Amino acid sequence: MTTRRAFLQTAAAAPALLRAQQSRPNILFILADDLGWGDLSCYGNTRTQTPNLDRLAAQGTLFTQFYVNGSVCSPTRSAFMTGRFPARNHMHGHLATEDLNKKRAMPNFLDPKIPTIARALRDAGYRTAHFGKWHLGRGPGAPMPDAYGFTHHMSVTSNETRFTEGGEGFRARSTKWMVDNALEFIRQDPGKPFYAQVWTLLPHAPLAPTPEQLKPFAKLQPAGGVPWPGAPQIYNASLKDLDDQIGRLLSELEKDGLAQNTLVIFSSDNGPEDIHIANASHSAFGSPGPFRGRKRSLYEGGVRVPGIFRLPGRIPAGRVENRAVVSAVDLFPSLAKLGGYSEPTSVDGENALDVLTGASRARAKPLHWEWRFNVAGYAVNRSPVLSMRDGDWKLLMNPDRSRVELYRIPDDPMELNNLAGANPDVVRRMSERALAWQKTLPPGPMDPEAGATGWRWPGGR
């Protein structure tokens, strides 16, 4: 039985509890699909128009060295969720059919027993929601997002059954649908902090923008009376809709008075798609910026992506951070700390809150990647199997040492000048660590073409 004194104590504490909840920032994590580092005008692209994302960057901090931990979607998404390198989660490639997953020694879904950022923030008192692309498991036995800590969800590439994902024109208008659902969730309980993921389908192929979306880019129509749009027109139309809908979401946050206490994160899951992939052969106009590599590659263009963070009063506005290396695995420990949850210990990332809020320092932990499969596209983009970033150095190598490449990334971000021969001590130190890390990973098959350039030299070189 509650005594009058206990009741009064609880009532007196309630405003303080409410203030504590409200003082913790809301978190909105927007993740684009197959968007390249060089796709946004704020990252230097003079051929695109992304005014809303440019404004977000101007109001916050733009990181030029933000990395994801996989070169395709499912591995990267698992890293964002768990703070662990994807291979540790058995996520070596994208989740597909049961047969293909089994062939690749992969599960059919991310293990829901692994701690996640959504579950941590939910336990810390946040409302949690996921809207949009999931791609962490679908089909028989795959859990819904609520098994990973989300109190609300409306997802695609999942077992969601409340709408028709493949309806005509859905992909072209999908970002609006996600934003509408996110706004409905955000407005349900404004007195409690929220963590919301809006993971878009755009600009992942196949792209089929509507005639209305194509119209502003009519000048990009192929010359010579060709009656169909070209890749620049298709991609720019899709990118503009993505930017428009994100702008609408940000504007609504401002109207609702939530923008000042909401951390907004914008990134992408990997580099841009390659034109050699069939469903992108008409639209693969995405830009990796100045970098070598695209989706699937471990060169910079495959794993270095936009990273924009805005939180008024805490994250410096108008800052372009060129030194700090921040990664997808850092989000779990950083956001957990920001949200009042004890910092997780079983993660590969590090707490980067000080970097997000203004510090410029070298990261403490190295980054590791493994890609066990073929890399589509031109030979120059086909990276070795393993990669490691430690300080300014980046090592790429095949486990049998048939290819060993070493680059000093701040001086050579395009990865054109292989310094392995001139720095044997650095190669020895980093290769030992990279191979030791690989030995800790779950076993699985390696494609015969993994780590090969895919080029047949005349005369059998």
C-alpha positions as CSV (number, residue, x, y, z in Angstrom):
1,M,0.0,0.0,0.0
2,T,1.4,3.4,-1.0
3,T,1.6,5.8,2.0
4,R,0.8,9.5,1.7
5,R,4.4,10.4,2.3
6,A,5.7,8.0,-0.4
7,F,3.1,9.4,-2.8
8,L,4.2,13.0,-2.1
9,Q,7.9,12.0,-2.5
10,T,7.1,10.3,-5.8
11,A,5.1,13.3,-7.0
12,A,7.9,15.7,-6.0
13,A,10.4,13.6,-7.9
14,A,8.3,13.4,-11.0
15,P,9.1,16.8,-12.4
16,A,12.8,16.1,-11.9
17,L,12.5,12.8,-13.7
18,L,10.6,14.5,-16.5
19,R,13.3,17.2,-16.8
20,A,16.0,14.5,-16.9
21,Q,14.2,12.7,-19.7
22,Q,13.6,15.9,-21.6
23,S,17.3,17.0,-21.2
24,R,18.5,13.9,-23.0
25,P,18.4,14.6,-26.7
26,N,16.1,12.8,-29.1
27,I,18.1,10.9,-31.8
28,L,17.1,10.7,-35.4
29,F,19.3,8.4,-37.5
30,I,18.8,8.8,-41.3
31,L,20.6,6.2,-43.4
32,A,20.6,6.3,-47.2
33,D,21.1,3.3,-49.3
34,D,24.1,3.1,-51.8
35,L,24.7,6.8,-51.5
36,G,28.3,7.7,-52.4
37,W,30.7,10.0,-50.4
38,G,30.7,12.3,-53.4
39,D,27.0,12.5,-54.1
40,L,26.2,15.5,-52.0
41,S,27.1,19.0,-53.0
42,C,28.3,19.7,-49.4
43,Y,30.9,17.0,-50.1
44,G,32.1,18.8,-53.2
45,N,29.9,17.5,-56.0
46,T,29.1,20.4,-58.5
47,R,26.7,18.3,-60.5
48,T,24.1,17.6,-57.8
49,Q,21.7,19.8,-55.8
50,T,21.1,18.7,-52.2
51,P,20.2,21.9,-50.4
52,N,18.5,20.3,-47.4
53,L,21.4,18.0,-46.6
54,D,23.8,20.8,-47.2
55,R,21.9,22.9,-44.7
56,L,22.0,20.1,-42.2
57,A,25.8,20.0,-42.7
58,A,26.1,23.7,-42.3
59,Q,24.2,23.5,-39.0
60,G,26.3,20.7,-37.7
61,T,29.6,18.9,-38.3
62,L,30.5,17.2,-41.6
63,F,33.1,14.4,-41.2
64,T,35.3,13.7,-44.2
65,Q,36.6,10.4,-42.7
66,F,33.5,8.6,-41.7
67,Y,33.6,4.9,-42.4
68,V,31.1,2.1,-42.5
69,N,32.2,-1.4,-41.5
70,G,30.9,-3.3,-44.5
71,S,30.9,-2.6,-48.2
72,V,27.3,-3.8,-48.7
73,C,24.1,-3.2,-46.8
74,S,23.4,-6.1,-44.3
75,P,26.9,-6.1,-42.8
76,T,26.9,-2.3,-42.4
77,R,23.5,-2.3,-40.8
78,S,24.5,-5.0,-38.3
79,A,27.5,-2.9,-37.4
80,F,25.4,0.2,-36.8
81,M,23.0,-1.8,-34.6
82,T,25.5,-3.8,-32.6
83,G,28.8,-1.8,-32.6
84,R,30.5,-5.0,-33.7
85,F,32.5,-5.7,-36.9
86,P,30.0,-7.4,-39.2
87,A,32.0,-10.7,-39.6
88,R,31.7,-11.2,-35.9
89,N,27.9,-11.2,-36.4
90,H,28.4,-13.8,-39.3
91,M,27.4,-11.0,-41.7
92,H,29.8,-11.4,-44.5
93,G,27.6,-10.3,-47.4
94,H,24.0,-9.1,-47.9
95,L,21.3,-11.4,-46.5
96,A,19.5,-13.2,-49.4
97,T,17.8,-16.5,-49.8
98,E,18.2,-19.4,-47.3
99,D,20.3,-21.3,-49.9
100,L,22.6,-18.4,-50.6
101,N,23.0,-17.6,-46.9
102,K,23.9,-21.2,-46.2
103,K,26.4,-21.3,-49.0
104,R,28.1,-18.2,-47.6
105,A,28.1,-19.6,-44.0
106,M,25.7,-16.8,-43.0
107,P,22.5,-16.9,-40.8
108,N,19.1,-15.9,-42.2
109,F,18.9,-13.0,-39.8
110,L,20.9,-11.0,-37.2
111,D,21.0,-12.8,-33.9
112,P,18.5,-11.0,-31.7
113,K,20.5,-12.0,-28.6
114,I,23.3,-9.6,-29.5
115,P,23.0,-6.3,-27.7
116,T,21.7,-3.4,-29.8
117,I,21.6,0.3,-29.6
118,A,17.8,0.3,-29.9
119,R,17.5,-2.1,-26.9
120,A,19.9,-0.1,-24.8
121,L,18.1,3.2,-25.5
122,R,14.7,1.6,-24.9
123,D,16.0,0.3,-21.5
124,A,17.2,3.9,-20.8
125,G,13.7,5.2,-21.2
126,Y,13.6,6.1,-24.9
127,R,10.8,5.4,-27.3
128,T,12.4,3.5,-30.2
129,A,11.3,3.1,-33.8
130,H,12.5,1.8,-37.1
131,F,11.1,3.0,-40.4
132,G,12.2,1.9,-43.8
133,K,14.7,-0.6,-45.1
134,W,15.6,-3.4,-42.6
135,H,17.6,-6.0,-44.4
136,L,18.7,-7.8,-41.3
137,G,16.5,-10.8,-41.9
138,R,13.3,-11.8,-43.7
139,G,11.6,-15.0,-44.5
140,P,10.9,-18.1,-42.3
141,G,11.8,-17.5,-38.7
142,A,13.3,-14.0,-39.1
143,P,12.3,-11.8,-36.2
144,M,10.6,-8.5,-36.6
145,P,12.5,-5.3,-35.6
146,D,10.8,-5.3,-32.1
147,A,13.0,-8.3,-31.2
148,Y,15.9,-6.0,-31.4
149,G,14.5,-3.3,-29.1
150,F,12.2,-1.2,-31.3
151,T,8.8,-0.3,-29.7
152,H,7.4,0.8,-33.1
153,H,8.3,-0.2,-36.6
154,M,7.1,0.0,-40.2
155,S,9.8,-1.7,-42.3
156,V,10.6,-3.0,-45.8
157,T,13.0,-5.8,-46.8
158,S,11.6,-7.6,-43.7
159,N,8.7,-9.8,-42.7
160,E,6.4,-6.7,-42.4
161,T,2.9,-7.5,-43.8
162,R,1.0,-4.3,-43.1
163,F,1.4,-2.9,-46.6
164,T,2.5,-3.9,-50.1
165,E,6.2,-3.2,-50.5
166,G,6.4,-4.0,-54.2
167,G,3.5,-1.9,-55.4
168,E,3.9,0.1,-58.6
169,G,5.9,3.2,-58.0
170,F,6.5,2.4,-54.4
171,R,10.3,2.8,-54.4
172,A,10.1,6.2,-56.1
173,R,7.7,7.5,-53.4
174,S,9.0,5.4,-50.5
175,T,10.9,8.1,-48.7
176,K,7.8,10.2,-48.3
177,W,6.0,7.2,-46.8
178,M,8.8,6.6,-44.3
179,V,8.9,10.3,-43.3
180,D,5.1,10.3,-42.8
181,N,5.3,7.3,-40.5
182,A,8.3,8.8,-38.6
183,L,6.5,12.1,-38.0
184,E,3.4,10.2,-36.7
185,F,5.6,8.3,-34.2
186,I,7.6,11.4,-33.1
187,R,4.5,13.3,-32.3
188,Q,2.8,10.6,-30.2
189,D,4.5,11.4,-26.9
190,P,6.6,14.6,-27.0
191,G,7.4,14.4,-23.3
192,K,9.6,11.3,-23.7
193,P,12.8,11.2,-25.7
194,F,12.9,9.1,-28.9
195,Y,15.3,7.2,-31.0
196,A,14.1,6.8,-34.6
197,Q,15.8,5.2,-37.5
198,V,14.7,6.3,-41.0
199,W,16.6,4.0,-43.4
200,T,15.7,4.8,-46.9
201,L,15.5,2.7,-50.1
202,L,16.9,5.5,-52.3
203,P,19.2,5.7,-54.1
204,H,19.5,1.9,-54.3
205,A,18.7,0.4,-57.7
206,P,16.4,-0.3,-59.4
207,L,15.6,3.4,-59.7
208,A,12.4,4.4,-61.5
209,P,11.6,8.0,-60.7
210,T,8.2,9.3,-61.6
211,P,7.7,11.7,-64.5
212,E,7.2,14.5,-62.0
213,Q,10.5,13.7,-60.4
214,L,12.3,13.5,-63.7
215,K,11.0,16.8,-65.1
216,P,13.4,19.2,-63.3
217,F,16.3,17.3,-64.9
218,A,15.0,17.3,-68.5
219,K,18.2,19.0,-69.6
220,L,20.0,15.7,-68.7
221,Q,17.9,13.8,-71.2
222,P,20.2,12.0,-73.7
223,A,20.8,13.9,-76.9
224,G,19.7,12.8,-80.3
225,G,16.0,12.4,-79.7
226,V,16.4,9.3,-77.4
227,P,12.9,8.8,-75.8
228,W,14.2,7.5,-72.4
229,P,16.0,9.1,-69.5
230,G,19.7,8.5,-69.0
231,A,21.6,7.6,-65.8
232,P,22.3,11.2,-64.8
233,Q,18.7,12.2,-65.1
234,I,17.4,9.1,-63.2
235,Y,19.9,9.3,-60.4
236,N,19.6,13.1,-59.9
237,A,15.8,12.8,-59.8
238,S,16.0,10.1,-57.2
239,L,18.6,12.0,-55.2
240,K,16.5,15.2,-55.2
241,D,13.4,13.4,-53.9
242,L,15.5,11.9,-51.1
243,D,16.8,15.4,-50.2
244,D,13.3,16.9,-50.5
245,Q,11.8,14.4,-48.1
246,I,14.6,14.7,-45.6
247,G,14.2,18.4,-45.8
248,R,10.5,18.1,-45.0
249,L,11.3,15.9,-42.0
250,L,13.8,18.4,-40.6
251,S,11.4,21.3,-41.2
252,E,8.6,19.5,-39.3
253,L,11.0,19.0,-36.4
254,E,11.6,22.7,-36.3
255,K,7.9,23.5,-36.4
256,D,7.3,21.1,-33.5
257,G,10.0,22.7,-31.5
258,L,12.1,19.5,-31.4
259,A,15.0,20.5,-33.5
260,Q,17.0,22.1,-30.7
261,N,17.1,18.9,-28.7
262,T,17.4,16.4,-31.4
263,L,20.6,14.8,-32.6
264,V,20.3,14.2,-36.3
265,I,22.7,11.7,-37.9
266,F,22.9,11.3,-41.7
267,S,25.0,8.6,-43.4
268,S,25.0,5.9,-46.0
269,D,25.4,2.1,-45.8
270,N,28.2,1.8,-48.4
271,G,29.6,3.4,-51.6
272,P,27.6,3.8,-54.8
273,E,26.5,0.9,-56.9
274,D,28.5,-0.2,-59.9
275,I,27.1,-0.1,-63.5
276,H,28.1,-3.7,-64.0
277,I,25.3,-4.8,-61.7
278,A,22.2,-5.6,-63.8
279,N,19.5,-3.7,-61.9
280,A,21.7,-0.5,-61.9
281,S,23.0,-0.7,-65.5
282,H,20.6,2.2,-66.4
283,S,21.2,4.4,-63.3
284,A,24.5,3.8,-61.6
285,F,25.5,7.5,-61.6
286,G,26.4,7.7,-57.9
287,S,29.8,9.2,-57.0
288,P,32.5,7.9,-54.7
289,G,34.0,11.4,-54.9
290,P,37.8,11.3,-55.6
291,F,38.2,7.8,-54.2
292,R,39.0,4.5,-55.8
293,G,36.4,1.8,-55.3
294,R,32.6,1.5,-55.2
295,K,30.1,-0.8,-53.5
296,R,31.7,-4.2,-52.4
297,S,35.2,-2.7,-52.6
298,L,37.3,-2.2,-49.5
299,Y,39.0,0.8,-51.2
300,E,37.9,4.2,-49.8
301,G,35.1,4.6,-52.3
302,G,33.4,1.5,-51.0
303,V,33.5,2.1,-47.3
304,R,34.0,5.9,-46.8
305,V,30.6,7.6,-46.8
306,P,29.0,10.8,-45.7
307,G,28.8,11.4,-42.0
308,I,26.8,14.5,-40.8
309,F,25.9,15.1,-37.2
310,R,23.8,18.0,-35.9
311,L,22.8,18.8,-32.3
312,P,22.5,22.5,-31.6
313,G,24.5,23.8,-28.7
314,R,26.6,20.6,-28.4
315,I,27.9,19.7,-31.9
316,P,29.7,22.7,-33.5
317,A,27.9,24.2,-36.4
318,G,29.7,24.8,-39.7
319,R,32.5,22.5,-38.8
320,V,34.3,20.3,-41.4
321,E,36.3,17.7,-39.5
322,N,39.1,16.3,-41.7
323,R,41.3,14.6,-39.1
324,A,39.1,12.5,-36.9
325,V,38.3,8.9,-38.1
326,V,34.8,7.9,-37.0
327,S,33.0,4.7,-37.8
328,A,29.6,3.0,-37.8
329,V,30.7,0.8,-34.9
330,D,31.2,3.9,-32.8
331,L,27.5,4.8,-32.8
332,F,26.4,2.3,-30.3
333,P,28.9,3.3,-27.5
334,S,28.5,7.0,-28.3
335,L,24.7,7.1,-28.4
336,A,24.3,4.8,-25.4
337,K,26.4,7.2,-23.4
338,L,24.6,10.2,-24.7
339,G,21.2,8.6,-23.8
340,G,22.1,7.8,-20.2
341,Y,22.8,4.1,-20.7
342,S,26.0,2.4,-19.4
343,E,28.6,2.3,-22.1
344,P,28.6,-1.2,-23.7
345,T,31.8,-3.2,-23.4
346,S,31.4,-6.0,-26.0
347,V,31.8,-3.7,-29.0
348,D,34.5,-3.0,-31.5
349,G,33.7,0.7,-31.7
350,E,34.8,3.4,-29.3
351,N,32.9,6.3,-27.6
352,A,33.4,9.2,-30.0
353,L,31.2,11.7,-28.2
354,D,34.2,14.0,-27.6
355,V,34.9,14.0,-31.3
356,L,31.3,14.6,-32.3
357,T,31.2,17.6,-29.9
358,G,34.4,19.2,-31.1
359,A,37.6,17.3,-30.3
360,S,39.9,16.4,-33.1
361,R,42.0,13.4,-32.1
362,A,43.3,10.1,-33.5
363,R,41.1,7.2,-32.8
364,A,42.2,4.6,-30.2
365,K,41.1,1.5,-32.0
366,P,41.9,0.3,-35.5
367,L,39.2,-0.5,-38.0
368,H,39.1,-3.9,-39.8
369,W,37.3,-5.2,-42.9
370,E,37.0,-8.5,-44.6
371,W,35.3,-9.2,-48.0
372,R,35.1,-12.8,-49.0
373,F,33.5,-12.5,-52.4
374,N,34.1,-11.1,-55.9
375,V,34.1,-7.3,-56.4
376,A,32.1,-6.2,-59.4
377,G,33.3,-3.7,-61.9
378,Y,36.6,-2.5,-63.2
379,A,39.9,-4.0,-62.1
380,V,41.1,-0.8,-60.4
381,N,38.2,-1.1,-57.9
382,R,38.8,-4.7,-57.0
383,S,40.4,-4.7,-53.6
384,P,42.2,-7.4,-51.6
385,V,40.3,-9.5,-49.1
386,L,41.4,-7.8,-45.9
387,S,41.7,-4.2,-44.9
388,M,42.8,-2.3,-41.8
389,R,42.9,1.4,-40.9
390,D,45.3,2.3,-38.0
391,G,46.1,5.9,-37.6
392,D,47.1,7.4,-40.9
393,W,47.9,4.1,-42.4
394,K,45.6,1.7,-44.4
395,L,46.7,-1.8,-45.3
396,L,45.0,-4.0,-47.8
397,M,46.1,-7.6,-48.3
398,N,45.2,-11.0,-49.3
399,P,45.7,-13.6,-46.6
400,D,48.3,-15.4,-48.8
401,R,50.1,-12.1,-49.3
402,S,49.6,-12.3,-53.1
403,R,48.6,-8.7,-52.9
404,V,49.9,-6.3,-50.2
405,E,49.1,-2.6,-50.4
406,L,49.9,0.2,-47.9
407,Y,48.6,3.8,-48.2
408,R,49.0,6.9,-46.0
409,I,45.4,8.0,-46.4
410,P,45.7,11.7,-45.4
411,D,48.4,12.1,-48.1
412,D,47.0,9.7,-50.6
413,P,43.2,9.3,-50.2
414,M,42.9,8.0,-53.7
415,E,45.1,5.0,-52.8
416,L,47.3,5.4,-55.9
417,N,50.8,5.2,-54.3
418,N,51.5,1.8,-52.7
419,L,54.1,2.4,-50.0
420,A,54.3,-1.3,-48.8
421,G,57.8,-1.7,-50.3
422,A,59.2,1.4,-48.6
423,N,57.7,0.6,-45.1
424,P,58.3,-3.0,-44.3
425,D,58.0,-2.5,-40.6
426,V,54.6,-0.9,-40.9
427,V,53.5,-3.7,-43.2
428,R,54.8,-6.4,-40.8
429,R,53.0,-4.8,-37.8
430,M,49.7,-4.2,-39.5
431,S,49.6,-7.5,-41.4
432,E,50.2,-9.5,-38.3
433,R,47.3,-7.7,-36.6
434,A,45.0,-8.1,-39.6
435,L,45.7,-11.8,-40.0
436,A,45.3,-12.3,-36.2
437,W,42.0,-10.5,-36.4
438,Q,40.8,-12.7,-39.3
439,K,41.6,-15.8,-37.3
440,T,39.0,-14.7,-34.7
441,L,36.2,-14.6,-37.3
442,P,33.6,-17.3,-37.9
443,P,34.9,-19.7,-40.6
444,G,33.3,-19.7,-44.0
445,P,34.0,-20.2,-47.7
446,M,36.0,-17.7,-49.8
447,D,35.0,-17.0,-53.4
448,P,37.7,-18.1,-55.9
449,E,37.8,-14.6,-57.3
450,A,38.0,-12.9,-53.9
451,G,41.0,-10.6,-53.8
452,A,41.7,-10.9,-57.5
453,T,41.7,-8.1,-60.0
454,G,39.7,-10.1,-62.4
455,W,41.8,-9.2,-65.3
456,R,43.4,-11.7,-67.7
457,W,46.7,-10.4,-69.0
458,P,47.7,-11.3,-72.6
459,G,50.3,-14.0,-72.5
460,G,49.3,-15.2,-69.1
461,R,51.0,-12.7,-66.9
